[in-house]
Amino acid sequence: MAIITKYCLTYKMNENEHLLINTVTGALDIIDTPSLNLINEVKAGNSDAISKKSQLYSDLQKRGYLFETPKDELALLQKVKSYSDFLYNNSFPSEFIILPTLGCNLRCTYCFEDDAQHVNHCKMTKEQLEGILKYIKEIKESHKEILEKNKQKLKIRIFGGEPLLPGNKELVIRILEFSRDNNVEVNIVSNGTLVDYYMETLVEFKDVINLQITLDGQKDIHDKRRIRADGKGTFDAICKNITKLIDNNIRIALRVNVDAENISGINEIEKIIIDNQWNKHGYVIPYFSPVVDFSGTSTTVLEESELLEGLLKSGYKTDGSSTFKSVVSPCIGYLNMFFNPHSKHKFCKTHYCGATSKNELCFSPDGLVTSCITYSGKGKHSIGTFDENGVTFDQEAYLAWTDRNVFKIQKCGNCKYAFLCGGGCPIKAIDQNGSMEDVVCSDIKSTIDTYVNEVVIPTLTAGESA
């Protein structure tokens, strides 16, 4: 008998050609309509529809679309699981998110942190910070050979609240000094309103840092979303400070958090960037990211397919040739890699994000370590603790978070999109269903439909025409 894997997706290109996608192996193939008809016959139960002696049978089998028995397909999936386990067992934390405080001078409308966290906050102590830096150095020394072989650097992300509050300066400088001495990259996630307090420091350490600043639209839109604690807008101050930073040759990742309120104004943001010549010298890299609603109650949050469709209509190009260079999101980000012919790492997605694959650790002033930044400073779902002596993990919690994968989630077992999705967001699962194992499915089906029909097939068709 012969079976067609459920992980085979098909899309019509034209009357005579169809695109086959194997979500496990990453294979992409174009077949003709008669061949697709035979595949559909096998799917319908006629296991002999494709002759074993035919080239089609041989090709489909080699590419992982066709198996002689269900046992053969299970053997492939077991290989995938074994390799996924191998990668996990040989991976290590590589990005360390340090929150000197959760205090913030803004009250952004969509922030996943509570206003209370921004007001009633404490600051990380110097002793706590030294414990984190000690741990990072231990990771660097214990994985020195791998880091050097892969030409990989560890990363520190300084987060908040607002990390560049004046009261955090001593801690920030210590992190930057440590990073320079230990060849560690630093990303500072700032709202961009207080850089004057840090300009001298940012200039001194500009070889080490990248600064992330958010601009959500033209003045009237941005000032309704990214608001000071006194209710005033921040557009003018942020634009002024971006220019200052560029004048000092400081690299900026310019983020636009997109939802239904501002997606129609993407072209206006692009005009602001071009008119100010922010992208002229290569110091500013603009990108998009979706506003996320973990509770499932927002009326403005877009599904990733809606986001992608809206961005494509505004002129966004997935190949990085447009003003905005990427979309940082779980589904769209993975599909960009999956369909990139130059990507060197195309192993299927068995984990959803950095929080579920051992890559990220978050340290907040309460002395708790979390895997996902969403829970930093909230006193729950921690995976460990830290102090001046270093980091201690709760092994059961650590494994539950960092090795959450599609093979462990029952609902993913029969899903043909599982290896494109990676199991869905654990935070949404907890907040909406009470358990990270009771998944809230991602928008991967609609997202890949949009991506294939709006990006992949037009690209393939254009290539054939050329």
C-alpha positions in Angstrom: 0.0 0.0 0.0 1.0 3.6 -0.3 0.0 6.7 1.7 0.4 10.4 1.2 1.7 12.2 4.3 -0.7 14.6 6.0 2.2 17.0 6.1 1.8 17.6 2.4 0.2 20.9 1.4 -0.9 21.7 -2.1 -1.5 25.1 -3.8 -2.8 25.8 -7.3 -0.4 27.9 -9.4 -2.3 27.8 -12.6 -4.5 25.3 -14.6 -1.5 23.0 -15.3 0.8 23.4 -12.3 0.6 23.0 -8.5 2.9 23.7 -5.6 3.6 20.9 -3.2 5.0 21.8 0.3 6.3 19.2 2.8 6.1 20.9 6.2 8.4 18.2 7.8 11.2 18.0 5.3 10.9 21.5 3.9 10.6 20.2 0.3 9.0 22.4 -2.3 8.0 21.0 -5.7 6.0 21.9 -8.7 3.8 19.1 -10.2 1.3 19.0 -13.1 -2.4 18.5 -12.7 -2.5 14.7 -13.7 0.1 14.0 -11.0 -1.9 15.9 -8.4 -5.0 14.0 -9.4 -3.1 10.7 -8.7 -1.9 12.0 -5.3 -5.5 12.9 -4.5 -6.6 9.4 -5.4 -4.1 7.9 -3.0 -5.4 10.3 -0.3 -8.9 9.1 -1.0 -7.9 5.5 -0.3 -6.8 4.1 -3.7 -3.3 3.2 -2.5 -2.5 1.7 -6.0 -3.3 4.8 -8.0 0.4 5.6 -8.4 2.4 2.8 -9.9 5.4 1.8 -7.8 7.4 1.6 -11.0 6.7 5.1 -12.0 9.0 8.1 -11.7 6.3 10.0 -9.8 6.2 7.3 -7.1 10.0 7.4 -6.8 10.1 11.2 -6.6 7.3 11.5 -4.1 8.9 8.9 -1.9 12.4 10.5 -2.0 10.9 13.9 -1.2 9.0 12.6 1.8 5.4 13.0 0.4 4.7 9.3 0.0 5.3 6.3 2.2 4.7 2.7 1.6 3.3 2.2 5.1 2.3 4.3 8.1 5.2 2.8 9.9 7.6 4.3 7.4 6.2 7.8 8.1 6.4 7.2 11.9 10.1 6.3 11.4 10.7 9.7 9.7 8.9 11.5 12.5 11.0 9.6 15.1 14.1 10.8 13.3 12.8 14.4 13.5 12.1 14.0 17.2 15.5 12.5 17.8 17.2 15.4 16.0 15.0 17.9 17.8 16.0 16.3 21.1 19.7 16.4 20.0 19.5 20.1 19.2 17.8 20.8 22.6 20.3 18.8 24.6 23.2 20.5 22.9 21.8 24.0 23.1 22.3 26.5 25.9 21.0 29.9 26.9 22.3 32.5 24.5 20.2 35.6 25.2 19.9 37.1 28.7 17.1 39.6 29.2 17.9 41.9 32.1 15.3 44.2 33.6 17.0 46.7 35.9 13.5 47.9 36.8 9.9 47.6 35.6 9.4 51.3 36.2 8.4 53.3 33.1 7.7 56.9 32.2 5.2 55.9 29.6 1.8 54.2 29.7 1.5 52.6 26.2 -2.0 51.4 25.5 -1.0 47.9 24.5 1.8 47.1 26.9 1.8 43.6 28.3 3.1 45.0 31.6 0.5 46.4 34.1 0.5 50.1 35.0 1.0 49.0 38.6 4.4 47.4 37.6 5.4 50.8 36.1 4.4 52.7 39.2 5.0 50.4 42.2 8.4 49.2 41.2 11.8 48.3 42.7 15.2 48.4 41.2 17.6 45.5 40.7 20.5 45.7 43.2 24.2 45.8 42.1 24.7 42.5 43.9 21.8 40.9 41.9 23.3 42.1 38.6 26.7 40.7 39.5 25.0 37.3 40.0 23.6 37.5 36.5 26.9 38.6 35.0 28.7 35.8 36.8 26.2 33.2 35.3 26.6 34.7 31.8 30.4 34.4 32.1 30.0 30.8 33.2 27.9 30.0 30.2 30.4 31.7 27.9 33.4 29.8 29.4 31.6 26.4 29.3 30.5 26.8 25.7 33.6 28.6 24.4 34.5 26.1 21.7 30.9 26.0 20.2 30.7 29.8 20.3 34.0 30.2 18.5 33.3 27.5 16.0 29.9 29.0 15.0 31.3 32.6 15.3 28.4 33.2 17.7 28.2 35.8 20.4 26.1 35.7 23.5 23.5 38.5 23.8 22.2 40.7 26.6 18.9 42.5 26.1 18.4 45.4 28.5 14.6 45.7 29.0 12.1 47.3 31.3 9.9 49.1 32.0 12.1 51.7 30.6 15.7 50.7 31.1 17.1 54.2 30.4 15.5 55.8 33.4 18.1 58.0 35.0 18.1 55.9 38.2 19.3 52.8 36.2 22.4 54.4 34.8 24.9 52.8 37.1 23.5 49.3 36.3 23.3 50.0 32.6 27.0 51.1 32.5 28.0 48.0 34.4 26.3 45.8 31.9 27.9 47.7 29.0 31.4 47.4 30.6 30.9 43.7 31.1 29.7 43.2 27.6 32.6 45.0 26.0 35.1 43.1 28.2 33.5 39.7 27.4 32.6 40.3 23.7 28.9 40.1 24.3 26.3 41.9 22.1 23.8 44.3 23.8 20.4 45.3 22.7 18.7 48.1 24.7 14.9 48.2 24.3 14.0 51.8 25.0 11.0 54.0 24.4 13.5 56.6 23.1 12.3 59.6 25.3 15.2 59.8 27.7 18.3 59.2 25.6 19.8 62.6 26.5 20.5 61.3 30.0 22.5 58.5 28.4 23.9 60.0 25.2 27.5 60.2 26.4 27.3 56.6 27.5 25.7 55.4 24.3 28.4 57.1 22.3 31.1 55.5 24.4 29.7 52.0 24.0 28.3 52.3 20.4 30.5 49.5 19.2 28.8 47.2 21.6 25.1 48.2 21.5 22.1 48.2 19.3 19.2 50.4 20.4 15.5 49.4 19.8 13.1 52.3 19.6 9.4 52.2 18.7 7.5 54.6 16.4 3.9 53.6 15.8 2.8 56.0 13.1 2.4 59.7 12.3 2.1 62.1 15.2 -1.7 61.8 15.7 -1.6 58.0 15.7 1.6 57.5 17.7 0.6 60.0 20.4 -2.6 58.1 21.1 -0.7 54.9 21.7 2.7 55.7 23.3 1.7 58.1 26.0 3.6 59.7 28.9 2.5 59.1 32.4 1.0 62.6 32.4 -1.0 61.9 29.3 1.1 63.7 26.8 2.4 62.2 23.5 5.9 61.3 22.7 6.2 61.6 18.9 8.2 64.8 18.7 10.7 63.8 21.4 11.3 60.4 19.8 11.8 61.7 16.3 14.2 64.3 17.7 16.1 61.7 19.6 16.3 59.2 16.7 18.0 62.0 14.6 20.5 62.7 17.5 21.4 59.0 17.8 21.9 58.7 14.0 24.1 61.8 14.1 26.2 59.9 16.7 26.4 56.8 14.5 24.4 54.7 17.0 22.6 51.7 15.5 18.8 51.7 15.9 16.2 48.9 15.2 13.2 51.0 14.5 10.1 49.0 15.6 6.5 49.5 14.6 4.0 47.6 16.7 1.1 47.0 14.3 -2.6 46.4 14.9 -5.9 47.5 13.3 -5.4 51.0 14.6 -2.3 51.9 12.7 -1.9 49.3 9.8 -3.5 51.7 7.3 -0.8 54.3 8.1 2.2 52.2 7.3 3.0 54.3 4.2 3.0 57.5 6.4 5.6 55.9 8.7 7.7 55.0 5.7 7.4 58.7 4.5 8.6 59.9 8.0 11.7 57.6 7.7 12.5 58.7 4.2 11.8 62.4 4.8 14.1 62.4 7.8 16.7 60.4 5.9 17.0 58.0 8.8 17.7 55.1 6.5 20.3 56.9 4.4 23.4 55.8 6.1 22.5 52.3 7.4 22.2 53.1 11.1 18.4 52.5 11.2 16.8 49.2 10.4 13.0 49.5 10.4 10.8 46.4 11.1 7.3 45.4 12.0 6.0 43.4 14.9 2.4 42.5 15.8 0.7 43.8 18.9 -0.1 40.7 20.9 -3.2 40.0 22.9 -2.6 37.2 25.3 -6.1 37.3 26.9 -8.0 37.0 23.7 -10.2 40.0 24.5 -8.7 42.8 22.2 -10.7 44.1 19.4 -7.7 45.7 17.5 -5.2 42.9 17.5 -4.6 41.4 14.1 -4.1 37.7 13.3 -0.8 37.2 11.6 -2.5 36.5 8.2 -4.3 39.8 8.5 -1.1 41.5 9.4 0.8 40.0 6.5 -1.9 40.8 4.0 -2.1 44.4 5.2 1.7 44.9 5.1 2.0 43.4 1.6 -0.7 45.8 0.3 1.3 48.7 1.8 4.4 47.7 -0.2 6.3 45.5 2.2 8.6 43.0 0.5 9.5 39.8 2.3 12.9 39.7 0.6 14.1 42.7 2.6 14.2 45.1 -0.4 11.6 47.5 1.0 12.1 50.2 3.6 10.9 47.8 6.3 13.3 44.9 6.4 11.3 42.2 8.3 8.4 41.1 10.4 9.4 39.8 13.8 6.6 37.4 14.7 6.4 33.6 15.3 4.6 32.5 12.1 5.6 35.1 9.5 9.2 35.1 10.8 9.5 31.4 10.4 7.9 31.4 7.0 10.4 33.9 5.8 13.1 31.5 6.7 11.2 28.4 5.4 10.8 29.8 1.9 14.2 31.5 1.7 16.2 29.5 -0.8 19.4 30.9 0.8 18.6 29.8 4.4 21.1 27.4 5.8 19.0 26.1 8.7 15.6 24.8 7.5 14.9 22.2 10.2 11.2 22.1 10.9 9.8 24.1 13.8 9.4 21.9 16.8 9.4 24.7 19.4 7.3 27.9 19.2 9.7 30.6 20.4 12.8 31.4 22.3 11.0 31.0 25.6 10.2 27.3 24.7 13.6 26.3 23.4 16.1 27.1 26.1 17.5 30.2 24.2 16.2 33.0 26.4 16.3 33.7 30.2 14.7 36.8 31.8 15.9 38.4 35.1 13.7 40.8 37.0 14.3 42.8 40.2 12.2 40.4 42.3 15.0 37.9 42.0 13.0 35.5 39.8 14.0 34.0 36.5 11.4 33.4 33.8 11.6 31.9 30.4 9.1 34.3 28.8 9.5 38.1 29.4 5.7 38.4 29.6 5.8 37.0 33.1 8.9 38.9 34.3 8.2 40.8 37.5 4.7 39.2 38.0 5.8 36.7 40.6 4.5 33.6 38.8 5.6 31.0 36.3 9.2 31.4 37.2 11.8 28.8 36.4 14.4 29.8 38.9 15.9 32.4 41.2 19.1 34.5 41.2 21.1 36.6 43.7 24.7 37.7 44.2 25.8 34.0 44.2 24.4 33.2 40.7 21.4 31.4 39.3 19.5 28.4 40.6 16.8 26.6 38.5 13.7 24.7 39.4 14.4 21.8 37.1 10.8 20.7 36.7 9.6 24.2 35.8 12.7 24.8 33.7 12.0 21.7 31.5 8.3 22.4 31.3 9.0 25.8 29.7 12.2 25.3 27.8 11.4 21.9 26.3 7.8 22.5 25.3 7.6 21.0 21.8 5.1 19.6 19.3 5.9 16.0 20.3 4.7 16.7 23.9 1.5 18.5 23.0 -1.3 16.0 22.3 -3.3 18.5 20.2 -0.4 18.9 17.8 -0.2 15.2 17.1 -2.7 15.2 14.2 -2.1 18.7 12.9 -0.5 19.0 9.5 0.7 22.6 10.4 2.4 21.5 13.6 6.0 21.7 12.2 5.4 25.3 10.9 3.8 26.5 14.1 5.8 24.9 16.8 2.9 24.4 19.3 1.4 27.8 19.7 2.1 30.5 22.3 2.3 29.1 25.8 1.2 32.4 27.4 -2.0 32.4 25.4 -2.6 28.8 26.4 -2.1 29.7 30.1 -4.1 32.9 30.0 -7.0 31.6 28.0 -7.1 27.9 28.9 -5.2 27.6 32.2 -2.5 25.3 30.9 0.4 25.7 28.4 -0.4 22.2 27.2 -4.0 23.2 26.3 -2.9 25.1 23.2 -4.4 28.1 21.6 -3.6 27.4 17.9 -1.7 30.0 16.0 -2.9 31.5 12.8 -0.5 29.4 10.8 -3.0 28.0 8.3 -4.3 31.3 7.1 -0.8 32.8 7.3 0.8 30.2 5.1 -2.1 30.4 2.7 -1.6 34.2 2.4 2.2 33.8 2.2 2.1 31.2 -0.5 -0.6 32.9 -2.6 0.7 36.4 -2.3 4.5 35.9 -2.1 5.7 32.4 -3.1 3.6 31.7 -6.2 4.0 35.2 -7.7 7.8 34.9 -7.2 7.9 31.5 -8.8 5.7 32.7 -11.7 7.8 35.8 -12.2 10.9 33.5 -12.3 9.4 31.3 -14.9 8.4 34.3 -17.0 11.9 35.7 -16.8 
